[in-house]
Amino acid sequence: MDWWLLTFFLGAILSLFLQEVPALFQLFLLLCLAIGFYSHKKLRYSSGLWFGALWILAQAYLYHNLLPPPLIELMENKQAFFIEGEVLSIQVKPPIMLSEHIKESAVQQKANSTKRFNFLVNKINQQLLESPITIRLSWQKSTIDLAQGQRLSLNVKVKPAHGLANIGTFNYLSWLKAHNIVATGYVVNPRKKKNSNYQEAEDLKSLKANKLLMANITMRQALFEHYQSLTPNHKLTPILLALAFGERSSLNTDLWQTLQVTGTSHLIAISGLHIGLLAGSAFFIVMFFFQYIPLRNPCWQHINSRYIAIAVSLLLATAYAYLAGFSLPTQRALVMLNLYWLSRVVGIKFSAKRLILVTIFILLIITPFSLLTASFWLSVYAVAIIFVSLWRFKAWMNKGPYLWRFFKTLFIIQVALTVMLMPITALFFQKISLVSLFANIIAVPWMSAFSIPTALMSVVLIPISESLAQWFMMLSLQSLTWLWFYLDLLSELPNAIISLSFVQQMIVLLVGNAAFSILYLSPCLWTRGVNKSLLFC
């Protein structure tokens, strides 16, 4: 099974090297080839190579045929037309204004006057589509106070999904494909004719007006607006919003620069760290409750408390992922968490290798175009490095008192992640942070212990007590303030982050491969020798 899953993954990767999407007949031939390999006893485990390529290419074929013919014709003629649908993106309103940062806030307010959102279209010029499509829109000087869940009628101009392919920059086209967005465009505001009378102007305005059809908003948008109204005026409030809801559009340039230079951007993107922290904490709290708090009702004694703890863990993790909009990182974390708890409940022993392979397989089935994103490769590679490090240095990590073992494990995993992620970071972004180890070795445990839990508690307590929720907001902001002072010091160091040429990228890649070979692929006797020499630790 492991080999079939691995070949499926390899087939999916190899399919990305094709310059054109195959025709339907070619996909049928590929399906016949895959079935032929699977029906042969000796070639069955290699059939995953063809099934993986077939799945990705079939999804690419469907993606390129999502645009309905009426929309294609309108885009070719560069005409404005009306669409009806639902707003999918959460909206920040109003922009955060800070008295001590008036200039910066004014610039940010001007930038935020342009709304950007994903829109699920089900009607074009009053014609109902067979299947809805998702497009990305921008709206300057919007006449409607946008919110997630609203149904709108908009006058738009759009064109097929496109993006720049400059090396070292954000790949916008890959991002659009990963989110299944087939077109981009902008909302057209109606204009009055100069020489028209009042009645003609009103008729023209009503004809071309962008209308709100249904004002219902999602629970996530309502909770976000309520939460934002309670947040204090603080320069790190955007970080708090990112930790609680995964909403990062409020982050200004200075905050982004500090995160990027120190290599800590992953800490504010709700992902495996945040989901795992919440799920693990919920599990142990429930187990502690059943173990140490006496329950008088005898019916509780017949219930396996572990099942209740697992259910609560999954429920809270899913709720947190909902607050983050079920982004791709949260989907990856939820898949792995569900697989882990399912194996514990059913009694199936999943090795680390199989857990990773099954997770990748499910992710490719659910979100096939996530292969195009850097976050997919970084997260999969990081999880693999963590598992391999725990296996390779297990003897050294298990020596000494519990607290000392915890700090040793944290240190070795952080060093391994920093060193091993440098090559792939250099390839994706053409730059590496030289202070990321010193930043993450403090920031990861600090945020895991203080900033993230208090931010989550502030969200949970809003329906119970707003004043108590605000108190936890202040606790989270205070912990972030202390941490940010340290990160700012690191980011101001000379050469904290360096850009790499192609030759330097290859050198980093070679050094990374050499380090991986020495640390993880060397003979066991060598590793035992290293472990014996480190026993004094």
Stockholm file with secondary structure:
# STOCKHOLM 1.0

chainA/1-537         MDWWLLTFFLGAILSLFLQEVPALFQLFLLLCLAIGFYSHKKLRYSSGLWFGALWILAQAYLYHNLLPPPLIELMENKQAFFIEGEVLSIQVKPPIMLSEHIKESAVQQKANSTKRFNFLVNKINQQLLESPITIRLSWQKSTIDLAQGQRLSLNVKVKPAHGLANIGTFNYLSWLKAHNIVATGYVVNPRKKKNSNYQEAEDLKSLKANKLLMANITMRQALFEHYQSLTPNHKLTPILLALAFGERSSLNTDLWQTLQVTGTSHLIAISGLHIGLLAGSAFFIVMFFFQYIPLRNPCWQHINSRYIAIAVSLLLATAYAYLAGFSLPTQRALVMLNLYWLSRVVGIKFSAKRLILVTIFILLIITPFSLLTASFWLSVYAVAIIFVSLWRFKAWMNKGPYLWRFFKTLFIIQVALTVMLMPITALFFQKISLVSLFANIIAVPWMSAFSIPTALMSVVLIPISESLAQWFMMLSLQSLTWLWFYLDLLSELPNAIISLSFVQQMIVLLVGNAAFSILYLSPCLWTRGVNKSLLFC
#=GR chainA/1-537 SS CHHHHHHHHHHHHHHTTCSSCCCHHHHHHHHHHHHHHHHSTTTGGGTHHHHHHHHHHHHHHHHHTCSCHHHHHHHHTTCCEEEEEEECSCCCCSCCCCGGGHHHHHHHHHHTTEEEEEEEEEEETTEEEEEEEEEEEEEETCSSCCCTTCEEEEEEEEEECCCCCCTTSCCHHHHHHHTTEEEEEEECCCCCCTTCCHHHHHHHHHHHCCEEEECCCCHHHHHHHHHHHHSCSCTTHHHHHHHHHCCCTTCCHHHHHHHHHHTCGGGGSCSHHHHHHHHHHHHHHHHHHHHHSCCCCGGGGGSCHHHHHHHHHHHHHHHHHHHTTSCHHHHHHHHHHHHHHHHHHHTCCCCHHHHHHHHHHHHHHHCGGGGGSHHHHHHHHHHHHHHHHHHHTHHHHTSSCHHHHHHHHHHHHHHHHHHHHHHHHHHHHSEEESSHHHHHHHHHHHIIIIIHHHHHHHHHTTTTCHHHHHHHHHHHHHHHHHHHHHHHHHHTSTTSEEECCHHHHHHHHHHHHHHHHHHHSSCHHHHHHHHHHTTTC
#=GC SS_cons         CHHHHHHHHHHHHHHTTCSSCCCHHHHHHHHHHHHHHHHSTTTGGGTHHHHHHHHHHHHHHHHHTCSCHHHHHHHHTTCCEEEEEEECSCCCCSCCCCGGGHHHHHHHHHHTTEEEEEEEEEEETTEEEEEEEEEEEEEETCSSCCCTTCEEEEEEEEEECCCCCCTTSCCHHHHHHHTTEEEEEEECCCCCCTTCCHHHHHHHHHHHCCEEEECCCCHHHHHHHHHHHHSCSCTTHHHHHHHHHCCCTTCCHHHHHHHHHHTCGGGGSCSHHHHHHHHHHHHHHHHHHHHHSCCCCGGGGGSCHHHHHHHHHHHHHHHHHHHTTSCHHHHHHHHHHHHHHHHHHHTCCCCHHHHHHHHHHHHHHHCGGGGGSHHHHHHHHHHHHHHHHHHHTHHHHTSSCHHHHHHHHHHHHHHHHHHHHHHHHHHHHSEEESSHHHHHHHHHHHIIIIIHHHHHHHHHTTTTCHHHHHHHHHHHHHHHHHHHHHHHHHHTSTTSEEECCHHHHHHHHHHHHHHHHHHHSSCHHHHHHHHHHTTTC
//
